[in-house]
Amino acid sequence: MKNRTIIGIVCIVLALIVTFAVAPMVNKISDSRTDIVRMKKDVDQGHLISDDDIEIVTVGSHGLAIDTITKKEDVVGKFAACDLKVGDSLFPSKLSLTSDSADDVFHTLNGEKQAISITISTFAGGLSGKLENGDIISLIVFDNDTNEAFIPAGLTYVKVITTTTQSGFDKDEVTPNEDGTYELPTTVTLLVNPVQAQMLVEYENTGVIHADLVYRGDSKTAQKFLDAQDLYFEMLEAEDEGPNDNEEPDEDPEEGPVSDIIQDANDIIWGNVDEEEEDEGGDA
């Protein structure tokens, strides 16, 4: 009887502890709230996330993943590493500082820009295997009929999406062989417009194409080169729509030296315009 009394007292004490200590603590944890970042729009992989794509919402913190992102500044300006849907919570694994994988670029194709692969016919032609995703290159064409090499104005600045080995591995998927060497790429995939795509097919079948590295660095500067190339085609289109149909065009988009448009853009990219203006001001 005495043992039963002791057990009963212990049970009563435990019940009081659970009622007045443990239960309130559990309720407090369950009721705690925190702010998290959540998608309010669907975005595709490779999309640059802006403030308009996300929202801050308050949710219960119980059971919330420890790496759930809670601040907008940790998201805005980064790229989606996968397709994101409305209502998705965000984690570091869903974001990327860059958007240079082939799959990232393919998800952004909208018809105005296309992807096309050309053969790397020689070791030197592919920059000795050193091309990287996101590089800006010029394409130098050696014409077999004329035995002349030139940079087509329409292919002065082109973005490398990726290079691919004969086994089908893209640049960011290649792993070293047992002896530490790497399988060399046999094709390079480029981001182009429809006119450039047609030019590349023609040149690949009539000559040899070499890649000339123009720029490797931050995406904003790289975009300046691509904008300059786009401007070239816009000006060509404006000339074609001009009132004087009998006037000869200044330059064939497939042949000849770099256009004045490209040269002016190049000066702006490298700051040569400001330097020249300063020199003229100093001479005066």
C-alpha positions as a printed Julia matrix, in Angstrom:
284×3 Matrix{Float64}:
  0.0    0.0      0.0
  2.83   2.37     0.83
  4.46   1.78    -2.58
  1.2    2.49    -4.34
  0.88   5.77    -2.49
  4.39   6.82    -3.54
  3.7    5.87    -7.17
  0.47   7.84    -7.09
  2.21  10.92    -5.72
  4.91  10.67    -8.41
  2.27  10.41   -11.12
  0.45  13.46    -9.77
  3.7   15.46    -9.73
  4.55  14.41   -13.3
  1.07  15.35   -14.45
  1.42  18.78   -12.87
  4.82  19.26   -14.54
  3.4   18.31   -17.95
  0.36  20.51   -17.47
  2.03  23.65   -16.18
  5.54  23.42   -17.72
  5.92  21.14   -20.73
  2.55  21.81   -22.38
  2.9   25.63   -22.34
  6.42  25.31   -23.73
  5.2   23.09   -26.59
  2.36  25.48   -27.32
  4.76  28.41   -27.37
  7.03  26.66   -29.84
  4.06  25.7    -32.03
  2.71  29.24   -32.0
  6.04  30.94   -32.82
  6.07  32.71   -36.19
  8.79  33.84   -38.55
  9.11  35.67   -41.87
 10.33  33.75   -44.93
 10.86  34.54   -48.62
  8.39  32.86   -50.99
  7.83  32.93   -54.74
  4.82  34.87   -55.96
  5.45  34.12   -59.66
  6.47  31.11   -61.7
 10.02  31.49   -63.03
 12.15  29.22   -65.2
 15.6   27.91   -64.42
 18.23  30.55   -65.2
 15.83  33.46   -64.54
 17.35  36.48   -62.77
 15.16  36.91   -59.71
 13.91  40.42   -59.0
 11.94  41.95   -56.15
  8.74  41.53   -58.19
  9.15  37.74   -58.24
  9.13  37.21   -54.48
  7.27  38.17   -51.32
  7.76  38.04   -47.56
  5.19  35.91   -45.69
  4.82  34.99   -42.02
  4.57  31.29   -41.24
  4.87  29.01   -38.25
  8.48  28.31   -37.41
  7.8   24.81   -36.04
  9.17  22.24   -38.49
 10.62  24.93   -40.77
 13.88  23.92   -42.49
 16.85  25.61   -40.86
 18.2   26.91   -44.2
 14.93  28.49   -45.34
 15.77  31.97   -46.66
 14.21  34.78   -44.62
 15.66  37.93   -46.25
 14.9   39.37   -49.67
 18.46  40.59   -50.15
 19.62  36.97   -50.06
 17.5   36.25   -53.15
 17.25  39.34   -55.36
 19.93  39.42   -58.04
 20.53  35.67   -58.01
 19.47  33.13   -60.62
 16.97  30.31   -60.28
 18.88  27.03   -60.22
 15.68  25.16   -61.11
 12.11  25.93   -62.17
 10.33  27.71   -59.31
  6.58  27.87   -58.78
  4.24  30.22   -56.96
  4.3   29.48   -53.23
  7.71  27.79   -53.22
  9.88  28.52   -50.2
 13.47  29.32   -51.1
 16.68  27.62   -50.05
 20.31  28.28   -51.07
 20.27  25.11   -53.19
 17.51  26.62   -55.37
 19.59  29.7    -56.21
 22.8   30.34   -58.12
 25.16  33.28   -58.46
 25.59  32.53   -62.15
 23.41  31.33   -64.99
 25.94  29.79   -67.33
 25.08  26.11   -67.56
 23.69  24.94   -70.9
 20.4   24.0    -69.25
 20.11  27.49   -67.72
 20.48  29.13   -71.13
 18.17  26.68   -72.88
 15.4   27.58   -70.43
 15.65  31.24   -71.46
 15.34  30.71   -75.23
 12.32  32.58   -76.55
 12.56  32.38   -80.34
 14.55  35.57   -80.79
 17.69  33.79   -79.65
 18.52  30.22   -80.58
 21.17  27.63   -79.77
 23.27  26.01   -82.47
 26.34  23.77   -82.33
 29.28  23.87   -84.72
 32.1   21.38   -85.03
 35.49  22.1    -83.53
 37.47  20.8    -86.47
 40.95  21.29   -84.99
 42.51  21.52   -81.54
 43.44  25.16   -82.19
 40.03  25.94   -83.65
 38.39  25.43   -80.25
 40.93  27.59   -78.4
 42.88  24.49   -77.39
 40.0   23.23   -75.25
 39.98  26.35   -73.06
 36.57  27.79   -73.96
 34.29  28.31   -70.95
 30.53  28.71   -70.61
 29.61  32.38   -71.0
 32.73  33.37   -72.97
 32.31  36.03   -75.66
 34.12  35.02   -78.83
 34.64  36.19   -82.39
 34.46  33.6    -85.13
 37.23  33.7    -87.69
 36.35  31.97   -90.95
 38.89  30.57   -93.39
 37.23  30.32   -96.79
 38.45  27.28   -98.75
 37.54  28.84  -102.1
 39.33  32.17  -101.65
 42.02  30.99   -99.2
 41.27  34.06   -97.09
 40.45  34.44   -93.39
 38.05  37.06   -92.06
 35.71  37.83   -89.15
 32.15  38.19   -90.42
 30.62  41.35   -89.0
 27.56  39.33   -88.04
 29.68  36.96   -85.95
 31.94  39.46   -84.23
 30.54  38.9    -80.73
 28.89  35.57   -79.94
 28.21  33.94   -76.57
 29.41  30.42   -75.84
 26.66  28.38   -74.2
 28.9   25.36   -73.67
 31.34  22.99   -75.31
 30.6   19.29   -75.57
 32.83  16.23   -75.81
 32.33  13.37   -78.26
 30.84  11.37   -75.37
 28.14  14.03   -74.95
 29.39  15.69   -71.77
 29.05  19.47   -71.5
 31.83  21.66   -70.13
 30.43  21.75   -66.58
 29.93  17.96   -66.56
 33.39  16.83   -67.69
 35.37  14.86   -65.11
 39.09  14.01   -65.25
 40.29  10.69   -66.63
 42.27   8.27   -64.47
 45.53   9.87   -65.64
 44.29  13.38   -64.79
 43.63  14.44   -68.38
 40.29  15.62   -69.73
 38.37  14.59   -72.81
 38.55  17.46   -75.31
 35.38  19.06   -76.7
 34.38  18.37   -80.28
 31.55  20.91   -80.62
 30.79  24.37   -79.31
 27.18  25.49   -78.76
 26.51  29.18   -79.38
 23.7   31.64   -78.58
 22.69  33.24   -81.87
 19.85  34.82   -83.81
 18.34  33.08   -86.87
 20.58  34.99   -89.32
 23.72  34.03   -87.43
 22.58  30.41   -87.31
 22.27  30.33   -91.09
 25.67  31.96   -91.5
 27.32  29.39   -89.24
 25.87  26.46   -91.18
 27.09  27.93   -94.47
 30.57  28.72   -93.17
 30.99  25.31   -91.56
 30.29  23.68   -94.91
 32.49  25.97   -97.02
 35.48  26.56   -94.77
 37.05  26.24   -91.34
 35.89  28.19   -88.27
 38.21  29.26   -85.44
 37.12  30.69   -82.09
 38.85  33.87   -80.93
 38.32  34.71   -77.25
 37.18  38.32   -76.83
 36.0   38.55   -73.23
 35.66  36.39   -70.12
 34.38  38.02   -66.95
 31.29  39.5    -65.34
 27.96  39.05   -67.08
 27.17  42.78   -67.29
 30.27  43.55   -69.34
 29.73  40.44   -71.46
 26.23  41.66   -72.24
 27.65  44.91   -73.66
 29.33  42.93   -76.42
 26.13  41.06   -77.21
 24.17  44.32   -77.22
 26.68  45.75   -79.7
 26.17  42.75   -81.98
 22.38  43.08   -81.69
 22.67  46.76   -82.6
 24.54  45.8    -85.75
 21.64  43.64   -86.93
 19.12  46.3    -85.98
 20.96  48.82   -88.15
 21.13  46.36   -91.04
 17.4   45.81   -90.78
 16.8   49.56   -90.74
 18.9   49.95   -93.91
 16.91  47.19   -95.63
 13.69  49.03   -94.79
 15.07  52.37   -96.02
 13.42  54.39   -98.8
 16.24  53.97  -101.34
 16.07  50.37  -102.52
 18.66  50.98  -105.26
 21.37  52.09  -102.84
 24.09  49.53  -102.27
 24.45  48.4    -98.67
 27.59  49.58   -96.88
 28.5   46.07   -95.86
 27.52  42.47   -96.44
 26.48  40.94   -93.09
 28.42  37.8    -93.96
 31.7   39.29   -95.16
 34.07  42.15   -94.73
 35.68  43.95   -91.78
 34.02  44.83   -88.5
 31.35  47.47   -89.07
 31.54  51.02   -87.74
 28.68  50.14   -85.42
 30.66  47.32   -83.85
 33.79  49.47   -83.65
 31.94  52.3    -81.92
 30.43  49.86   -79.46
 33.86  48.38   -78.81
 35.2   51.85   -78.0
 32.37  52.4    -75.53
 32.94  49.01   -73.89
 36.61  49.7    -73.26
 36.18  53.4    -72.45
 38.17  54.61   -75.45
 35.62  57.29   -76.31
 36.08  59.11   -73.0
 39.85  58.9    -73.29
 39.82  60.43   -76.79
 37.52  63.23   -75.66
 39.81  63.98   -72.72
 42.84  64.07   -75.04
 41.07  66.49   -77.37
 40.11  68.67   -74.43
 43.69  68.69   -73.18
 45.11  69.67   -76.59
 42.68  72.55   -76.79
